[in-house]
Structure formats: structure tokens, C-alpha cells
Amino acid sequence: RLARSIRRGEEAHVSKTLANLGMPILRTLHGSALMEGGSFAWLNSKTAVIARSICVNDEGCDQVEQVLNAQGVELLRIDMTGYDIHIDGALTMIDIDVAIVDPDLLPYGFLRKLESLGITTIEIDEADDPWIINCLAVSPGRVIMPRGMSAPTEARLQQLDIDVIEIDYDKLQLNGGGIHCSTCPLVRDSIG
């Protein structure tokens, strides 16, 4: 259930498409619940994170958590800073145990939780275009990323054997969305 009124109604089209594909819908958000996909991320097969913001409220978190808990998944909750709306501008998983992050946009306790889960974080450099975080892992260790990566970040990704496919994406960013924002994965293969 999308928060911004300009996006309201998209949910019905998505539900219809999923039903036509034969994909089960476990639950839909109802009442006052708000939640958008850009504020949710899988960290591993048993842990996910949701980020509260102007687009995700406590009721939305509660309803998502109920579905995940029934499947044995722990849902971590964090708060976005200021008017940031989605976690995919602050963290994206790019391999089974590697995330690219902007540490200035994530709570310290959450950064330590990533470490305790064995997730290596690649912190963006001040020379990076921050949009590089809003990327898409098309397979573990293979990422489609907008141009704008600095040499230090590129070297760190290479050290971790992360294959980056850089593309021009700056025109879509002018409307406030990145590569990750432009996707809607329907099937998620098990990561182990």
C-alpha cells in the first residue's frame, strides 16, 4: 500500500498481474498500513529489514512482520533519516554476504547488526555518486549500477570479486528513482 497519493491505485494493477501469473498473494496491507518495496531488503534467507519513513509506518511494519514471522523470518526495523524515503538509497545487497551502503544514512546499531550477520559492507566514498547504491544484483556478485563509481569503490568491489555492469541512468534519476526503484522481482531464488 503506497504512501504517496500520486502512486495510489498501482496496487490493484500489481495484484491483478500477480494473480494472472498464478503467484500466490499471502496478504495485502489494510487499514492505515503503509509500506513500499524500496524500504524492504532481504539480508539473508532468515533476516530482512524494513525502514520506517514517510512511506512506511508502524502498522505497515507490523503487517509485513506477521507474514514474515509465520515463515520463520526475522524482520529488523530501522528509521530512515530526515525525509529519505527508502532504504534502497542507503543499502543494497549485492552478493550473498555483501552490501553497498551509505553509513551516514543508516543507524549505527544496524551497521553493527550487519557485521554480526557476517555481511561485509562497502561504504561509498565521498567521490561516489550516491545513486550507485540504488543498484540491482542480477545474481550474487553481479550488479547493474549507474555510472558514477569512484576509483576507491571500484577497487573495493574488485577485491570482493563483484562484477559491475555500469549503465547510463542519470535521466531517470531526475525523477527521483534509480535502477533498484525501477524493478519488481517476482521470483526470488533461494540463496541457501
Salt bridges, closest charged atoms under 4 A:
GLU10 OE2 - ARG7 NE 2.89
GLU36 OE1 - ARG4 NH2 2.96
GLU36 OE1 - HIS86 NE2 2.70
ASP58 OD1 - ARG52 NH1 3.00
ASP62 OD1 - ARG77 NH2 2.50
GLU65 OE1 - ARG77 NH2 2.77
ASP79 OD1 - ARG52 NE 2.67
ASP88 OD2 - HIS180 ND1 2.75
GLU115 OE1 - ARG112 NH2 2.84
ASP163 OD2 - ARG142 NE 2.77
ASP168 OD1 - ARG147 NE 2.82
ASP170 OD2 - LYS171 NZ 3.63
